[in-house]
Amino acid sequence: MRIERPAAILALLTGLNFLNYVDRYLVAAVSPKFQEELALSQFQTGLVISAFMVGYFVTSPIFGALGDRPGGARRHLMALGVALWSVATVLSGMAHGITSMVLARVAVGVGEASYATIAPTIIDDLAPAGRKNRWLAIFYLATPVGSALGYLLGGFLEHAYGWRSAFFVAGGPGVALALLVLLVRDPVRIAPIEHADKGGLRVLLRSPMYVACVAGYCAYTFAVGGFAAWAPKFLYQVHRLPLVKADFFFGVVAVLAGIIGTVLGGTVADRGLKGATEDQRIRAYLRYSAIVTAIGVPLAAATVVAGSPLLFFVAIFLCETALFASTSPINAVILGSVPPAVRATAMAASIFAIHALGDFISPPLIGWVADRATLRAGLWLLPVAVAVCAVIWWRGSRAVINRAPDQAPALH
């Protein structure tokens, strides 16, 4: 038995992406409790939250290269990744110190790197030419929904059964779903992989549009990762909300903002593009992403200065709606601004960069500032990062789109 229908494959990959983000964000939801039990500082707690990024961005280039190999079975790489991150999530709940917790979270990152690198390239191969952005929007809709459920599930299970139970419950389903991935028929690639072993990274660096897209994405991920890691603790510590309420309300706001923003990105970004060339479409996606991100700058600042939980939730809802509206368009730019032969490498390189320079840095850096000043002071880094992202993406929308591996870059 094979899973061959494109709609069924998209549904399975989206469901797994949903589970991916549940497992990823559980740790932020229960961080105040394991911080207390394991006697960790704010900085150490930030390290635990960021630890999965080490496995994620260090191994993503390896999976990218494997995914671009001619004849490579991408489903095998994805199944391995799903099984690994699920087992490592269970091990996170068995940790008894910072070392065992960090090692388990690093292993989660290795598993997620395999899946996140390969799955979008399969969707790009399956989707009709004019609907790639919408198909990617469906896939990435799992990001806010899964992240929000991570907070909701983590907060509920921690309150009812303790923080360790959250990891045990979330890790189990992935092992079974990994077997389903092995049944997926690997679609025909949209182009021969003739250049996959001829310096994929050099090809990417010769695409100014791709470089600008990833550079802005680093700042974006710094901000989004910082909010995700520290918002529950900010509500718990500064606004004096019980942790179970902070996790619940932040999760609800995050899922609503994420759904609305991602749906907007999958529809509004395509307005006025009927009959547009591929280059015109990609350029429009990046301009659109810059505009919605710029809207998020004052809203991000409002979350920091909010004087009450209600004002915080209103500001973060509007801010995350604006930020998530760029999710599918910006990933369409990543895939569409490079030669098809190196798309998995392009996705892997972007994963490496945005996490190494983004949300791997922001949680411990905010914690470091909080240890020396206040948590509110640390969160001021986030609206600055959003502004940097908007500027880079706007300037990048005028850059050259280079899909020819041997073509030298030029200024547009």
Contacts in CASP RR format, 6 or more apart in sequence:
PFRMAT RR
TARGET T0000
AUTHOR 0000-0000-0000
METHOD contacts of the structure
MODEL  1
MRIERPAAILALLTGLNFLNYVDRYLVAAVSPKFQEELALSQFQTGLVIS
AFMVGYFVTSPIFGALGDRPGGARRHLMALGVALWSVATVLSGMAHGITS
MVLARVAVGVGEASYATIAPTIIDDLAPAGRKNRWLAIFYLATPVGSALG
YLLGGFLEHAYGWRSAFFVAGGPGVALALLVLLVRDPVRIAPIEHADKGG
LRVLLRSPMYVACVAGYCAYTFAVGGFAAWAPKFLYQVHRLPLVKADFFF
GVVAVLAGIIGTVLGGTVADRGLKGATEDQRIRAYLRYSAIVTAIGVPLA
AATVVAGSPLLFFVAIFLCETALFASTSPINAVILGSVPPAVRATAMAAS
IFAIHALGDFISPPLIGWVADRATLRAGLWLLPVAVAVCAVIWWRGSRAV
INRAPDQAPALH
1 183 0 8 1.000
2 183 0 8 1.000
2 184 0 8 1.000
2 185 0 8 1.000
3 9 0 8 1.000
3 12 0 8 1.000
3 180 0 8 1.000
3 183 0 8 1.000
3 184 0 8 1.000
3 185 0 8 1.000
4 185 0 8 1.000
6 126 0 8 1.000
6 127 0 8 1.000
6 187 0 8 1.000
9 122 0 8 1.000
9 126 0 8 1.000
9 184 0 8 1.000
9 185 0 8 1.000
9 187 0 8 1.000
10 123 0 8 1.000
10 126 0 8 1.000
10 135 0 8 1.000
10 138 0 8 1.000
10 139 0 8 1.000
12 177 0 8 1.000
12 180 0 8 1.000
12 181 0 8 1.000
12 184 0 8 1.000
13 119 0 8 1.000
13 122 0 8 1.000
13 123 0 8 1.000
13 139 0 8 1.000
14 138 0 8 1.000
14 139 0 8 1.000
14 141 0 8 1.000
14 142 0 8 1.000
15 142 0 8 1.000
16 78 0 8 1.000
16 82 0 8 1.000
16 115 0 8 1.000
16 119 0 8 1.000
16 174 0 8 1.000
16 177 0 8 1.000
16 181 0 8 1.000
17 115 0 8 1.000
17 116 0 8 1.000
17 119 0 8 1.000
17 139 0 8 1.000
17 140 0 8 1.000
17 142 0 8 1.000
17 143 0 8 1.000
18 142 0 8 1.000
18 145 0 8 1.000
18 146 0 8 1.000
18 149 0 8 1.000
19 82 0 8 1.000
19 146 0 8 1.000
19 170 0 8 1.000
19 173 0 8 1.000
19 174 0 8 1.000
19 177 0 8 1.000
20 85 0 8 1.000
20 112 0 8 1.000
20 115 0 8 1.000
20 116 0 8 1.000
20 142 0 8 1.000
20 146 0 8 1.000
21 142 0 8 1.000
21 143 0 8 1.000
21 144 0 8 1.000
21 145 0 8 1.000
21 146 0 8 1.000
21 147 0 8 1.000
21 149 0 8 1.000
21 150 0 8 1.000
22 146 0 8 1.000
22 147 0 8 1.000
22 149 0 8 1.000
22 150 0 8 1.000
22 153 0 8 1.000
22 170 0 8 1.000
23 85 0 8 1.000
23 86 0 8 1.000
23 89 0 8 1.000
23 108 0 8 1.000
23 112 0 8 1.000
23 170 0 8 1.000
23 171 0 8 1.000
24 52 0 8 1.000
24 108 0 8 1.000
24 112 0 8 1.000
24 147 0 8 1.000
25 146 0 8 1.000
25 147 0 8 1.000
25 150 0 8 1.000
25 151 0 8 1.000
25 228 0 8 1.000
26 89 0 8 1.000
26 92 0 8 1.000
26 150 0 8 1.000
26 153 0 8 1.000
26 154 0 8 1.000
26 166 0 8 1.000
26 167 0 8 1.000
26 170 0 8 1.000
27 48 0 8 1.000
27 49 0 8 1.000
27 52 0 8 1.000
27 92 0 8 1.000
27 105 0 8 1.000
28 49 0 8 1.000
28 151 0 8 1.000
28 228 0 8 1.000
28 229 0 8 1.000
28 230 0 8 1.000
28 232 0 8 1.000
29 150 0 8 1.000
29 151 0 8 1.000
29 152 0 8 1.000
29 153 0 8 1.000
29 154 0 8 1.000
29 155 0 8 1.000
29 158 0 8 1.000
29 166 0 8 1.000
29 232 0 8 1.000
29 247 0 8 1.000
30 154 0 8 1.000
30 155 0 8 1.000
30 158 0 8 1.000
30 162 0 8 1.000
30 163 0 8 1.000
30 166 0 8 1.000
31 45 0 8 1.000
31 46 0 8 1.000
31 48 0 8 1.000
31 49 0 8 1.000
31 229 0 8 1.000
31 232 0 8 1.000
31 233 0 8 1.000
32 232 0 8 1.000
32 233 0 8 1.000
32 236 0 8 1.000
32 243 0 8 1.000
33 158 0 8 1.000
33 162 0 8 1.000
33 163 0 8 1.000
33 243 0 8 1.000
34 40 0 8 1.000
34 45 0 8 1.000
34 48 0 8 1.000
34 95 0 8 1.000
34 101 0 8 1.000
34 163 0 8 1.000
35 42 0 8 1.000
35 44 0 8 1.000
35 45 0 8 1.000
37 163 0 8 1.000
38 95 0 8 1.000
38 96 0 8 1.000
38 97 0 8 1.000
38 98 0 8 1.000
38 101 0 8 1.000
40 48 0 8 1.000
40 98 0 8 1.000
41 371 0 8 1.000
42 367 0 8 1.000
42 368 0 8 1.000
42 370 0 8 1.000
42 371 0 8 1.000
42 375 0 8 1.000
43 364 0 8 1.000
43 367 0 8 1.000
43 368 0 8 1.000
43 371 0 8 1.000
44 98 0 8 1.000
45 367 0 8 1.000
46 229 0 8 1.000
46 363 0 8 1.000
46 364 0 8 1.000
46 366 0 8 1.000
46 367 0 8 1.000
47 98 0 8 1.000
47 102 0 8 1.000
47 363 0 8 1.000
47 364 0 8 1.000
48 98 0 8 1.000
48 101 0 8 1.000
48 102 0 8 1.000
48 105 0 8 1.000
49 229 0 8 1.000
49 363 0 8 1.000
49 364 0 8 1.000
50 229 0 8 1.000
50 359 0 8 1.000
50 360 0 8 1.000
50 361 0 8 1.000
50 362 0 8 1.000
50 363 0 8 1.000
50 364 0 8 1.000
51 101 0 8 1.000
51 102 0 8 1.000
51 103 0 8 1.000
51 105 0 8 1.000
51 106 0 8 1.000
52 105 0 8 1.000
52 106 0 8 1.000
52 108 0 8 1.000
52 109 0 8 1.000
52 112 0 8 1.000
53 109 0 8 1.000
53 355 0 8 1.000
53 356 0 8 1.000
53 359 0 8 1.000
53 360 0 8 1.000
54 106 0 8 1.000
54 109 0 8 1.000
54 360 0 8 1.000
55 106 0 8 1.000
55 107 0 8 1.000
55 109 0 8 1.000
55 110 0 8 1.000
55 113 0 8 1.000
56 109 0 8 1.000
56 110 0 8 1.000
56 112 0 8 1.000
56 113 0 8 1.000
56 116 0 8 1.000
56 351 0 8 1.000
56 355 0 8 1.000
57 113 0 8 1.000
57 351 0 8 1.000
57 352 0 8 1.000
57 353 0 8 1.000
57 355 0 8 1.000
57 356 0 8 1.000
57 360 0 8 1.000
58 113 0 8 1.000
58 352 0 8 1.000
59 109 0 8 1.000
59 110 0 8 1.000
59 111 0 8 1.000
59 113 0 8 1.000
59 114 0 8 1.000
60 113 0 8 1.000
60 116 0 8 1.000
60 117 0 8 1.000
60 348 0 8 1.000
60 349 0 8 1.000
60 351 0 8 1.000
60 352 0 8 1.000
61 345 0 8 1.000
61 348 0 8 1.000
61 349 0 8 1.000
61 352 0 8 1.000
62 348 0 8 1.000
63 77 0 8 1.000
63 113 0 8 1.000
63 114 0 8 1.000
63 117 0 8 1.000
63 118 0 8 1.000
63 344 0 8 1.000
63 348 0 8 1.000
64 117 0 8 1.000
64 118 0 8 1.000
64 344 0 8 1.000
64 345 0 8 1.000
64 347 0 8 1.000
64 348 0 8 1.000
65 196 0 8 1.000
65 344 0 8 1.000
65 345 0 8 1.000
65 348 0 8 1.000
66 72 0 8 1.000
66 77 0 8 1.000
66 344 0 8 1.000
67 74 0 8 1.000
67 77 0 8 1.000
67 117 0 8 1.000
67 118 0 8 1.000
67 121 0 8 1.000
67 344 0 8 1.000
68 193 0 8 1.000
68 196 0 8 1.000
68 197 0 8 1.000
68 200 0 8 1.000
68 341 0 8 1.000
68 342 0 8 1.000
68 343 0 8 1.000
68 344 0 8 1.000
68 345 0 8 1.000
69 193 0 8 1.000
69 196 0 8 1.000
69 197 0 8 1.000
70 192 0 8 1.000
70 193 0 8 1.000
70 196 0 8 1.000
71 193 0 8 1.000
72 186 0 8 1.000
73 186 0 8 1.000
74 118 0 8 1.000
74 121 0 8 1.000
74 122 0 8 1.000
74 186 0 8 1.000
75 181 0 8 1.000
75 182 0 8 1.000
75 183 0 8 1.000
75 184 0 8 1.000
75 186 0 8 1.000
76 182 0 8 1.000
77 114 0 8 1.000
77 118 0 8 1.000
78 114 0 8 1.000
78 115 0 8 1.000
78 118 0 8 1.000
78 119 0 8 1.000
78 181 0 8 1.000
78 184 0 8 1.000
79 178 0 8 1.000
79 179 0 8 1.000
79 181 0 8 1.000
79 182 0 8 1.000
80 111 0 8 1.000
80 114 0 8 1.000
80 178 0 8 1.000
81 110 0 8 1.000
81 111 0 8 1.000
81 112 0 8 1.000
81 113 0 8 1.000
81 114 0 8 1.000
81 115 0 8 1.000
81 178 0 8 1.000
82 111 0 8 1.000
82 115 0 8 1.000
82 174 0 8 1.000
82 175 0 8 1.000
82 177 0 8 1.000
82 178 0 8 1.000
82 181 0 8 1.000
83 174 0 8 1.000
83 175 0 8 1.000
83 178 0 8 1.000
84 107 0 8 1.000
84 108 0 8 1.000
84 110 0 8 1.000
84 111 0 8 1.000
84 114 0 8 1.000
85 107 0 8 1.000
85 108 0 8 1.000
85 109 0 8 1.000
85 110 0 8 1.000
85 111 0 8 1.000
85 112 0 8 1.000
85 115 0 8 1.000
85 174 0 8 1.000
86 171 0 8 1.000
86 172 0 8 1.000
86 173 0 8 1.000
86 174 0 8 1.000
86 175 0 8 1.000
86 178 0 8 1.000
87 107 0 8 1.000
87 171 0 8 1.000
87 175 0 8 1.000
88 104 0 8 1.000
88 105 0 8 1.000
88 107 0 8 1.000
88 108 0 8 1.000
88 109 0 8 1.000
88 110 0 8 1.000
88 111 0 8 1.000
89 104 0 8 1.000
89 108 0 8 1.000
89 167 0 8 1.000
89 170 0 8 1.000
89 171 0 8 1.000
89 172 0 8 1.000
90 167 0 8 1.000
90 168 0 8 1.000
90 171 0 8 1.000
90 172 0 8 1.000
91 100 0 8 1.000
91 104 0 8 1.000
91 107 0 8 1.000
91 167 0 8 1.000
92 101 0 8 1.000
92 104 0 8 1.000
92 105 0 8 1.000
92 108 0 8 1.000
92 167 0 8 1.000
93 104 0 8 1.000
93 163 0 8 1.000
93 164 0 8 1.000
93 166 0 8 1.000
93 167 0 8 1.000
93 168 0 8 1.000
94 100 0 8 1.000
94 104 0 8 1.000
94 164 0 8 1.000
94 167 0 8 1.000
95 101 0 8 1.000
95 104 0 8 1.000
113 348 0 8 1.000
113 351 0 8 1.000
116 347 0 8 1.000
116 351 0 8 1.000
117 344 0 8 1.000
117 347 0 8 1.000
117 348 0 8 1.000
117 351 0 8 1.000
118 344 0 8 1.000
119 139 0 8 1.000
120 136 0 8 1.000
120 139 0 8 1.000
120 331 0 8 1.000
120 335 0 8 1.000
120 347 0 8 1.000
121 335 0 8 1.000
121 343 0 8 1.000
121 344 0 8 1.000
121 347 0 8 1.000
122 184 0 8 1.000
122 186 0 8 1.000
122 187 0 8 1.000
123 132 0 8 1.000
123 135 0 8 1.000
123 136 0 8 1.000
123 139 0 8 1.000
124 132 0 8 1.000
124 136 0 8 1.000
124 190 0 8 1.000
124 335 0 8 1.000
124 343 0 8 1.000
125 187 0 8 1.000
125 188 0 8 1.000
125 189 0 8 1.000
125 190 0 8 1.000
126 135 0 8 1.000
126 187 0 8 1.000
127 134 0 8 1.000
127 135 0 8 1.000
127 136 0 8 1.000
132 332 0 8 1.000
132 335 0 8 1.000
133 265 0 8 1.000
133 266 0 8 1.000
133 269 0 8 1.000
133 270 0 8 1.000
133 285 0 8 1.000
133 328 0 8 1.000
133 329 0 8 1.000
133 332 0 8 1.000
134 266 0 8 1.000
134 267 0 8 1.000
134 270 0 8 1.000
134 328 0 8 1.000
136 266 0 8 1.000
136 328 0 8 1.000
136 331 0 8 1.000
136 332 0 8 1.000
137 262 0 8 1.000
137 263 0 8 1.000
137 265 0 8 1.000
137 266 0 8 1.000
137 267 0 8 1.000
137 327 0 8 1.000
137 328 0 8 1.000
139 328 0 8 1.000
140 262 0 8 1.000
140 327 0 8 1.000
140 328 0 8 1.000
140 331 0 8 1.000
141 258 0 8 1.000
141 259 0 8 1.000
141 262 0 8 1.000
141 263 0 8 1.000
143 258 0 8 1.000
143 262 0 8 1.000
143 324 0 8 1.000
143 327 0 8 1.000
144 254 0 8 1.000
144 255 0 8 1.000
144 257 0 8 1.000
144 258 0 8 1.000
144 259 0 8 1.000
144 261 0 8 1.000
144 262 0 8 1.000
144 320 0 8 1.000
144 324 0 8 1.000
145 255 0 8 1.000
145 258 0 8 1.000
145 259 0 8 1.000
146 255 0 8 1.000
147 228 0 8 1.000
147 251 0 8 1.000
147 254 0 8 1.000
147 255 0 8 1.000
148 251 0 8 1.000
148 252 0 8 1.000
148 253 0 8 1.000
148 254 0 8 1.000
148 255 0 8 1.000
148 258 0 8 1.000
149 251 0 8 1.000
149 255 0 8 1.000
150 170 0 8 1.000
150 251 0 8 1.000
151 232 0 8 1.000
151 247 0 8 1.000
151 248 0 8 1.000
151 250 0 8 1.000
151 251 0 8 1.000
151 254 0 8 1.000
152 247 0 8 1.000
152 248 0 8 1.000
152 251 0 8 1.000
152 252 0 8 1.000
152 255 0 8 1.000
153 166 0 8 1.000
153 169 0 8 1.000
153 170 0 8 1.000
154 163 0 8 1.000
154 166 0 8 1.000
154 170 0 8 1.000
154 247 0 8 1.000
155 166 0 8 1.000
155 243 0 8 1.000
155 244 0 8 1.000
155 247 0 8 1.000
155 248 0 8 1.000
156 244 0 8 1.000
156 247 0 8 1.000
156 248 0 8 1.000
157 163 0 8 1.000
157 165 0 8 1.000
157 166 0 8 1.000
157 169 0 8 1.000
158 165 0 8 1.000
158 166 0 8 1.000
158 243 0 8 1.000
158 244 0 8 1.000
158 247 0 8 1.000
159 243 0 8 1.000
159 244 0 8 1.000
189 340 0 8 1.000
190 340 0 8 1.000
191 339 0 8 1.000
191 340 0 8 1.000
191 341 0 8 1.000
192 341 0 8 1.000
193 341 0 8 1.000
194 341 0 8 1.000
195 203 0 8 1.000
195 339 0 8 1.000
195 341 0 8 1.000
195 342 0 8 1.000
195 405 0 8 1.000
196 341 0 8 1.000
196 342 0 8 1.000
196 345 0 8 1.000
198 405 0 8 1.000
200 342 0 8 1.000
200 345 0 8 1.000
200 405 0 8 1.000
201 345 0 8 1.000
201 349 0 8 1.000
203 338 0 8 1.000
203 339 0 8 1.000
203 342 0 8 1.000
203 345 0 8 1.000
203 405 0 8 1.000
204 210 0 8 1.000
204 211 0 8 1.000
204 338 0 8 1.000
204 342 0 8 1.000
204 345 0 8 1.000
204 346 0 8 1.000
204 349 0 8 1.000
205 211 0 8 1.000
206 402 0 8 1.000
206 405 0 8 1.000
206 407 0 8 1.000
206 408 0 8 1.000
206 409 0 8 1.000
207 337 0 8 1.000
207 338 0 8 1.000
207 400 0 8 1.000
207 401 0 8 1.000
207 402 0 8 1.000
207 403 0 8 1.000
207 409 0 8 1.000
208 396 0 8 1.000
208 399 0 8 1.000
208 400 0 8 1.000
208 402 0 8 1.000
208 409 0 8 1.000
208 411 0 8 1.000
208 412 0 8 1.000
209 282 0 8 1.000
209 283 0 8 1.000
209 286 0 8 1.000
209 333 0 8 1.000
209 337 0 8 1.000
209 396 0 8 1.000
209 399 0 8 1.000
209 400 0 8 1.000
209 401 0 8 1.000
209 402 0 8 1.000
210 333 0 8 1.000
210 334 0 8 1.000
210 337 0 8 1.000
210 338 0 8 1.000
210 346 0 8 1.000
210 402 0 8 1.000
211 399 0 8 1.000
212 286 0 8 1.000
212 392 0 8 1.000
212 393 0 8 1.000
212 395 0 8 1.000
212 396 0 8 1.000
212 397 0 8 1.000
212 399 0 8 1.000
213 286 0 8 1.000
213 330 0 8 1.000
213 333 0 8 1.000
213 334 0 8 1.000
213 337 0 8 1.000
213 350 0 8 1.000
213 393 0 8 1.000
213 396 0 8 1.000
214 334 0 8 1.000
214 349 0 8 1.000
214 350 0 8 1.000
214 353 0 8 1.000
214 354 0 8 1.000
215 353 0 8 1.000
215 392 0 8 1.000
216 388 0 8 1.000
216 389 0 8 1.000
216 392 0 8 1.000
216 393 0 8 1.000
217 330 0 8 1.000
217 334 0 8 1.000
217 350 0 8 1.000
217 353 0 8 1.000
217 354 0 8 1.000
217 389 0 8 1.000
218 353 0 8 1.000
218 354 0 8 1.000
218 357 0 8 1.000
218 358 0 8 1.000
219 358 0 8 1.000
219 385 0 8 1.000
219 386 0 8 1.000
219 388 0 8 1.000
219 389 0 8 1.000
219 392 0 8 1.000
220 293 0 8 1.000
220 323 0 8 1.000
220 326 0 8 1.000
220 330 0 8 1.000
220 354 0 8 1.000
220 385 0 8 1.000
220 386 0 8 1.000
220 389 0 8 1.000
221 354 0 8 1.000
221 355 0 8 1.000
221 357 0 8 1.000
221 358 0 8 1.000
221 359 0 8 1.000
222 357 0 8 1.000
222 358 0 8 1.000
222 359 0 8 1.000
222 361 0 8 1.000
222 362 0 8 1.000
222 381 0 8 1.000
222 382 0 8 1.000
222 385 0 8 1.000
223 300 0 8 1.000
223 323 0 8 1.000
223 362 0 8 1.000
223 382 0 8 1.000
223 383 0 8 1.000
223 385 0 8 1.000
223 386 0 8 1.000
223 389 0 8 1.000
224 323 0 8 1.000
224 359 0 8 1.000
225 358 0 8 1.000
225 359 0 8 1.000
225 362 0 8 1.000
225 363 0 8 1.000
226 359 0 8 1.000
226 362 0 8 1.000
226 363 0 8 1.000
226 366 0 8 1.000
226 379 0 8 1.000
226 382 0 8 1.000
227 300 0 8 1.000
227 303 0 8 1.000
227 316 0 8 1.000
227 319 0 8 1.000
227 320 0 8 1.000
227 382 0 8 1.000
228 359 0 8 1.000
229 359 0 8 1.000
229 362 0 8 1.000
229 363 0 8 1.000
229 366 0 8 1.000
230 363 0 8 1.000
230 366 0 8 1.000
230 367 0 8 1.000
230 375 0 8 1.000
230 379 0 8 1.000
231 246 0 8 1.000
231 250 0 8 1.000
231 316 0 8 1.000
232 243 0 8 1.000
232 246 0 8 1.000
232 247 0 8 1.000
232 250 0 8 1.000
233 375 0 8 1.000
234 312 0 8 1.000
234 375 0 8 1.000
234 376 0 8 1.000
234 379 0 8 1.000
235 241 0 8 1.000
235 246 0 8 1.000
235 249 0 8 1.000
235 250 0 8 1.000
235 309 0 8 1.000
235 312 0 8 1.000
236 242 0 8 1.000
236 243 0 8 1.000
236 246 0 8 1.000
237 375 0 8 1.000
238 375 0 8 1.000
238 376 0 8 1.000
239 246 0 8 1.000
239 307 0 8 1.000
239 308 0 8 1.000
239 309 0 8 1.000
239 312 0 8 1.000
241 249 0 8 1.000
241 309 0 8 1.000
249 309 0 8 1.000
249 313 0 8 1.000
250 313 0 8 1.000
250 316 0 8 1.000
253 313 0 8 1.000
253 316 0 8 1.000
253 317 0 8 1.000
253 320 0 8 1.000
254 316 0 8 1.000
254 320 0 8 1.000
256 317 0 8 1.000
257 316 0 8 1.000
257 317 0 8 1.000
257 318 0 8 1.000
257 319 0 8 1.000
257 320 0 8 1.000
257 321 0 8 1.000
257 324 0 8 1.000
258 320 0 8 1.000
258 321 0 8 1.000
258 324 0 8 1.000
260 321 0 8 1.000
260 324 0 8 1.000
261 320 0 8 1.000
261 321 0 8 1.000
261 322 0 8 1.000
261 324 0 8 1.000
261 325 0 8 1.000
261 327 0 8 1.000
262 324 0 8 1.000
262 325 0 8 1.000
262 327 0 8 1.000
262 328 0 8 1.000
264 292 0 8 1.000
264 321 0 8 1.000
264 325 0 8 1.000
265 288 0 8 1.000
265 292 0 8 1.000
265 325 0 8 1.000
265 326 0 8 1.000
265 327 0 8 1.000
265 328 0 8 1.000
265 329 0 8 1.000
266 328 0 8 1.000
266 329 0 8 1.000
268 288 0 8 1.000
268 325 0 8 1.000
269 284 0 8 1.000
269 285 0 8 1.000
269 288 0 8 1.000
269 289 0 8 1.000
269 325 0 8 1.000
269 328 0 8 1.000
269 329 0 8 1.000
273 280 0 8 1.000
273 281 0 8 1.000
273 284 0 8 1.000
276 284 0 8 1.000
278 336 0 8 1.000
279 401 0 8 1.000
282 332 0 8 1.000
282 333 0 8 1.000
282 336 0 8 1.000
282 337 0 8 1.000
282 401 0 8 1.000
283 397 0 8 1.000
283 398 0 8 1.000
283 401 0 8 1.000
285 329 0 8 1.000
285 330 0 8 1.000
285 332 0 8 1.000
285 333 0 8 1.000
286 329 0 8 1.000
286 330 0 8 1.000
286 333 0 8 1.000
286 393 0 8 1.000
286 396 0 8 1.000
286 397 0 8 1.000
287 393 0 8 1.000
287 394 0 8 1.000
287 397 0 8 1.000
288 326 0 8 1.000
288 329 0 8 1.000
289 325 0 8 1.000
289 326 0 8 1.000
289 329 0 8 1.000
289 330 0 8 1.000
289 333 0 8 1.000
289 393 0 8 1.000
290 390 0 8 1.000
290 391 0 8 1.000
290 393 0 8 1.000
290 394 0 8 1.000
290 397 0 8 1.000
291 390 0 8 1.000
291 394 0 8 1.000
292 322 0 8 1.000
292 323 0 8 1.000
292 325 0 8 1.000
292 326 0 8 1.000
293 322 0 8 1.000
293 323 0 8 1.000
293 326 0 8 1.000
293 386 0 8 1.000
293 389 0 8 1.000
293 390 0 8 1.000
293 393 0 8 1.000
294 387 0 8 1.000
294 390 0 8 1.000
294 394 0 8 1.000
295 322 0 8 1.000
296 318 0 8 1.000
296 319 0 8 1.000
296 322 0 8 1.000
296 323 0 8 1.000
296 386 0 8 1.000
296 390 0 8 1.000
297 383 0 8 1.000
297 386 0 8 1.000
297 387 0 8 1.000
297 390 0 8 1.000
298 383 0 8 1.000
299 315 0 8 1.000
299 316 0 8 1.000
299 318 0 8 1.000
299 319 0 8 1.000
299 322 0 8 1.000
300 315 0 8 1.000
300 319 0 8 1.000
300 382 0 8 1.000
300 383 0 8 1.000
300 386 0 8 1.000
301 383 0 8 1.000
302 311 0 8 1.000
302 315 0 8 1.000
302 319 0 8 1.000
303 312 0 8 1.000
303 315 0 8 1.000
303 316 0 8 1.000
303 319 0 8 1.000
303 379 0 8 1.000
303 382 0 8 1.000
304 376 0 8 1.000
304 379 0 8 1.000
304 380 0 8 1.000
304 382 0 8 1.000
304 383 0 8 1.000
306 312 0 8 1.000
306 315 0 8 1.000
323 386 0 8 1.000
330 393 0 8 1.000
334 346 0 8 1.000
334 347 0 8 1.000
334 350 0 8 1.000
335 343 0 8 1.000
335 346 0 8 1.000
335 347 0 8 1.000
336 343 0 8 1.000
336 401 0 8 1.000
336 403 0 8 1.000
337 346 0 8 1.000
337 401 0 8 1.000
337 402 0 8 1.000
337 403 0 8 1.000
338 346 0 8 1.000
338 402 0 8 1.000
338 403 0 8 1.000
339 403 0 8 1.000
339 404 0 8 1.000
339 405 0 8 1.000
340 403 0 8 1.000
341 405 0 8 1.000
342 405 0 8 1.000
362 381 0 8 1.000
362 382 0 8 1.000
362 385 0 8 1.000
365 378 0 8 1.000
365 381 0 8 1.000
366 375 0 8 1.000
366 378 0 8 1.000
366 379 0 8 1.000
366 381 0 8 1.000
367 375 0 8 1.000
367 378 0 8 1.000
369 377 0 8 1.000
369 378 0 8 1.000
369 381 0 8 1.000
370 377 0 8 1.000
370 378 0 8 1.000
398 412 0 8 1.000
399 412 0 8 1.000
400 409 0 8 1.000
400 410 0 8 1.000
400 411 0 8 1.000
400 412 0 8 1.000
402 409 0 8 1.000
END
